[in-house]
Structure formats: C-alpha cells, structure tokens
Amino acid sequence: MSAATAPAPTTAPAASPERPKGGLKRKLLILLGVYIGGVVALVAIYGFKGTRNTVYQPQNEFKLENWVDLGIFSLNKAVLYLFLAAVLTCGTMIYVARRMQERPNKVQTAVELLFQLMRDNITGSAMDRQMAAKWFPFIGTLFLFILFSNLVGYIPLPTNTAEKINVLGVHIPSFSLYAATANLSVPLVLALVVFVAYTYEGIRAKGPIGYLKSLVPGGVEGAMAVPIFFLEVLSNLMRVLSLTIRLFANILAGHLIILFMAGALAVILGAAWLGWFTLPFGILLYAFEVGLVALLQAFIFATLTAIYLGGAVAEQH
C-alpha cells in the first residue's frame, strides 16, 4: 500500500483530568473540625456559663418607632418595607413585560412559570374562565405583593433605630431583619380587602338576600337553618382572622427563630460559645425561610382568596 493511500493515524482522546477522590468529604471534615474547634475554644476562653443579659429584648427588633410623626400617616420602618414591596412588585413586572421575547431567556422563562402558577393553579382552579379573567389581576397582584414583602424582609437593612453603629463618626441605625407582613396590621388589612372582595362578588352575583341564603348549606331546612346560618356568618368572619394570623404568625416566627439562632440566644444567656454553636442552624433556617416559606405563605394566601371568591358565586354551598 502506498503512503498516499495509507490511513491517517488516529489520535487518542485526551484523558480527562481525574477529580481528587474524597475532595468534598475532606472539605466537610475540615468545616466540621473548625466548627467543633470554635466551640471548644470559646468555652475555654469565656467559660460554659455566662452572665444573663436582662437588658437586650429581641422583640424590640419588631417595635415600630415613628421616624416622622404625622399621626395616622406617620413614617416608620413598616411603611418603608411596604413601599419597597410595592416598588418591587410594580417595577419588576413592568421591566419584564417590556422585555418579552419570542425566544425567552432564563428570567423570562421563570416569570412565565410564575405567571402560569398564578393563572392556572391559583386562579383558574377555583373559578370558571370568565370569572378567572376578571379576578386574575387582583389575585396575581396580591400574590406578588405578599411574596415581595416576605422576601424583602430577609434582606438586612439599616432600620433598627434603637441600636446604632458608629461609622466614621456617623451614627447610623444597625442592620436588622424586618417584614411588613410580620406586623399584624398589614395582613389584617389584606384579609379585610379579600373579605370585602368576595362578599361584594357574592352579592353582585346573587343579590343581598340570595347571598345570605346561600350561606346555609343545601338540604338544611326548618329550625336547623337558623343556627347553621349564624355559624356560617361566624365562619366567614373567622376567615379574616385565619388569613391574618396564618401569614403574620409564620413570618414573625420565622424571623424570631432566625434572630435567636443567629446570636440573640447567646446574647440573652451571655454564653459566647452558644452563638457559634447555633450559627449554622440559623443559616439553614434562613435558607429555608427564603427558599420555601416566603413563597408558600404568598401561595396559600392567594389560593384561599381564589377559593373564597369562587365559593361566593357557587350555586351550591
């Protein structure tokens, strides 16, 4: 065979560099060693028991102090967080809407998935198509506003005016976590808006008398209808409390647990080692709250709103 027709020598593929075995395990062991060593060192330096701190009150992190006293229109950090949530809700959606493309990027894909969640899973599953088209803007806005309110609450901002830090001679408020939805008045107002909305929709669809009659379940007649009617009225009023307390209590409890795990418990008990010991748990709880609880509470509130609206116009109770 001539050299011209000889097959070209094949080149063996380059061997991929082998990853060192046990690299992740080694790093985890190092972190565990640093963690245990830090606890032991702090116990050796400062002792196991400390002096109990009776001055520091963790609940003061959620105390509202008026920055500008204007009576009912006073400005405080709750107003600031509400403003930030409103700006983020409007600004984000307007920004995304103006940049929609035929071939969506990752951000647009995520927004479209969120849109489908609000339209199909929350609104569309609780009412017919015509009613869903009417109330989707309200329910979607409610969902996004609560979601952004919850998420902003996990961003440390200089809003704690009770404790100040010195930066180049300037005293500024210390950083803290706060959420507008952790203030009872905000979920209460949202719940009252929902109550008025579904009551209005029920009266509009059935008339005042028809709506009141629809509160009694089908098949209940005679004397039993009277106590059942009052129980249903009470149940509707209790919806306001359930919507309010569920959102308020979950967000407040989450913030308090993060605060305790991130060092507040160590400050109260005066044990330096305890702050280092609970810090990893605080980080895990923070990730859990941001990644799941913030979205879940907005989803539950919006879903119950859709269910109440759909139930208000349903033919059968």
Secondary structure, DSSP 4 states (H G I P E B T S, - for coil): --TTTSPPPPPPPPPPPPPPTTHHHHHHHHHHHHHHHHHHHHHHHH-S-----SS--GGGGG----SB--GGG-B-HHHHHHHHHHHHHHHHHHHHHTT--SS--HHHHHHHHHHHIIIIIIIITTS-HHHHHHHHHHHHHHHHHHHHHHHHTTS-EEEEEEEEEEETTEEEEEEE---GGGSTHHHHHHHHHHHHHHHHHHHHHH-HHHHHHHTSPTT--GGGHHHHHHHHHHHHHHHHHHHHHHHHHHHHHHHHHHHIIIIIHHHHHT-HHHHHHHHHHHHHHHHHIIIIIHHHHHHHHHHHHHHHHHHHH-S--
